[in-house]
Amino acid sequence: MKALLWILMTVASAAVAQPADEAKIDINGKLIAPPCTPRFPTSQQVKLGEANLNQLQDDNVAATDVPLIFDCNAGSRVTLTLSAGLGSADSQTLLTNRPALRLRLSLLNKSAKADFSLGETGTWPVEEGPLELTLRVKPVSLGELPEAGSYSATLLMQMTYR
């Protein structure tokens, strides 16, 4: 009986001492550049300059153009969604931090007015060359004139490339 117990312990310890099976998994991939690269920084400040209250009352304030240029591969698409950070008065007018002052927005594609609404997604196919969009920003007063002073607003832009 002792011999049988001795044999079982030897076999069991030999089984425990066996090396584990090994497996090797090689993982690799490839990083590729996105189909489009914007020529503008991801965060930027736009200075609209000074406008006097009389110009604002007469709706005669000059608009400021902000170029949004994308270098893209032919056959790609750029999808943009513009959203108002402080809220909007309508589908093309941002609220500012100054009561009674708004910023009217329009979007141009190579100088032609593009279909655009805040919160809506727009898509532009790129056949060849860069995609040249322009965001046009113009201060406007809706109703009474605001008090003189500085103002700010936030526009958020979500970009997707395919």
C-alpha positions as CSV (number, residue, x, y, z in Angstrom):
1,M,0.0,0.0,0.0
2,K,2.9,2.3,0.8
3,A,4.4,1.5,-2.5
4,L,1.2,2.4,-4.3
5,L,0.9,5.7,-2.5
6,W,4.5,6.4,-3.3
7,I,3.9,5.8,-7.0
8,L,0.8,8.0,-7.1
9,M,2.7,10.9,-5.4
10,T,5.6,10.5,-7.8
11,V,3.2,10.6,-10.9
12,A,1.3,13.5,-9.5
13,S,4.4,15.6,-8.7
14,A,5.7,14.8,-12.2
15,A,2.5,16.0,-13.8
16,V,2.7,19.3,-11.8
17,A,6.3,19.8,-12.8
18,Q,5.6,19.6,-16.5
19,P,6.0,22.9,-18.4
20,A,2.9,24.6,-19.6
21,D,2.1,24.7,-23.3
22,E,3.1,27.9,-24.9
23,A,1.3,29.9,-27.6
24,K,2.6,32.9,-29.5
25,I,0.3,35.4,-31.1
26,D,1.8,38.0,-33.4
27,I,-0.3,41.1,-33.8
28,N,0.3,43.8,-36.4
29,G,-1.5,46.5,-38.2
30,K,-1.0,49.6,-40.3
31,L,-1.7,53.2,-39.5
32,I,-2.9,55.3,-42.4
33,A,-3.4,59.0,-42.7
34,P,-7.0,60.3,-42.6
35,P,-8.6,61.1,-46.0
36,C,-8.7,64.8,-45.1
37,T,-6.6,67.3,-43.1
38,P,-7.9,70.7,-42.1
39,R,-5.6,73.7,-42.7
40,F,-6.9,75.5,-39.7
41,P,-6.3,74.8,-35.9
42,T,-8.8,72.7,-34.0
43,S,-9.3,75.6,-31.6
44,Q,-9.2,79.2,-32.8
45,Q,-10.3,82.7,-31.9
46,V,-11.9,84.9,-34.5
47,K,-11.7,88.7,-34.0
48,L,-14.6,90.5,-35.6
49,G,-13.2,94.0,-34.9
50,E,-15.1,97.1,-33.9
51,A,-18.6,98.0,-35.1
52,N,-20.4,101.1,-34.0
53,L,-24.0,100.9,-32.8
54,N,-25.2,103.1,-35.7
55,Q,-23.8,100.5,-38.1
56,L,-25.5,97.7,-36.1
57,Q,-28.9,99.6,-36.2
58,D,-28.6,100.1,-40.0
59,D,-27.6,96.5,-40.5
60,N,-24.4,97.8,-42.1
61,V,-21.7,95.9,-40.1
62,A,-19.1,94.2,-42.2
63,A,-19.1,90.5,-42.2
64,T,-15.9,88.6,-41.3
65,D,-14.9,85.6,-43.4
66,V,-13.2,82.6,-41.7
67,P,-11.6,80.2,-44.2
68,L,-12.2,76.5,-43.5
69,I,-9.9,74.7,-46.0
70,F,-9.5,70.9,-46.0
71,D,-6.8,69.0,-48.0
72,C,-8.5,65.8,-49.0
73,N,-7.9,62.7,-51.1
74,A,-10.0,62.6,-54.3
75,G,-13.3,60.8,-53.7
76,S,-13.5,61.6,-50.0
77,R,-16.3,63.4,-48.2
78,V,-16.3,66.0,-45.4
79,T,-19.2,66.1,-43.0
80,L,-19.7,69.1,-40.7
81,T,-22.1,69.9,-38.0
82,L,-22.0,73.4,-36.5
83,S,-23.6,73.9,-33.1
84,A,-24.2,77.0,-31.0
85,G,-22.3,76.9,-27.7
86,L,-24.4,79.6,-26.0
87,G,-27.6,78.8,-27.9
88,S,-29.2,80.2,-31.0
89,A,-31.9,82.6,-32.0
90,D,-32.7,80.6,-35.2
91,S,-31.0,78.1,-37.5
92,Q,-28.3,80.6,-38.6
93,T,-27.9,83.0,-35.7
94,L,-25.8,82.5,-32.6
95,L,-26.5,84.0,-29.2
96,T,-23.7,86.0,-27.7
97,N,-23.0,86.8,-24.0
98,R,-24.5,90.3,-24.6
99,P,-28.3,90.7,-24.6
100,A,-29.8,91.9,-27.9
101,L,-26.6,91.1,-29.9
102,R,-26.5,88.0,-32.2
103,L,-24.0,86.7,-34.8
104,R,-25.5,85.7,-38.1
105,L,-23.7,82.8,-39.8
106,S,-23.5,81.7,-43.4
107,L,-21.4,79.0,-45.0
108,L,-19.9,79.4,-48.5
109,N,-18.5,76.7,-50.7
110,K,-16.1,78.4,-53.2
111,S,-18.0,81.7,-52.9
112,A,-21.4,80.1,-53.5
113,K,-23.8,80.0,-50.5
114,A,-24.0,76.5,-49.1
115,D,-27.1,74.9,-47.5
116,F,-26.5,75.4,-43.8
117,S,-28.4,75.3,-40.5
118,L,-27.0,75.1,-36.9
119,G,-27.3,71.6,-35.5
120,E,-27.8,70.1,-39.0
121,T,-25.2,67.9,-40.7
122,G,-23.9,69.0,-44.1
123,T,-21.8,66.8,-46.4
124,W,-19.4,68.0,-49.2
125,P,-17.8,65.5,-51.6
126,V,-14.3,66.2,-52.7
127,E,-13.5,65.3,-56.3
128,E,-10.1,67.0,-56.6
129,G,-8.1,69.7,-54.9
130,P,-8.9,71.1,-51.5
131,L,-12.4,71.7,-50.2
132,E,-12.7,75.4,-49.6
133,L,-15.5,76.4,-47.3
134,T,-15.8,79.9,-45.7
135,L,-17.7,80.6,-42.6
136,R,-19.1,84.2,-42.7
137,V,-19.9,85.9,-39.4
138,K,-21.8,89.1,-39.0
139,P,-23.0,90.9,-35.9
140,V,-26.7,91.7,-35.9
141,S,-29.2,93.2,-33.5
142,L,-32.6,91.7,-33.1
143,G,-35.0,94.3,-31.7
144,E,-33.4,96.9,-29.4
145,L,-29.7,97.8,-29.6
146,P,-27.3,96.3,-27.1
147,E,-25.1,98.4,-24.9
148,A,-21.6,99.2,-26.2
149,G,-18.9,96.8,-25.0
150,S,-17.1,93.6,-25.8
151,Y,-18.9,90.4,-26.5
152,S,-18.3,86.7,-27.2
153,A,-19.9,83.6,-28.6
154,T,-18.9,80.0,-29.1
155,L,-19.4,77.9,-32.2
156,L,-18.7,74.2,-32.0
157,M,-17.8,72.2,-35.2
158,Q,-17.8,68.5,-35.5
159,M,-15.9,67.1,-38.5
160,T,-16.0,63.7,-40.0
161,Y,-14.0,62.5,-43.0
162,R,-14.7,59.5,-45.2
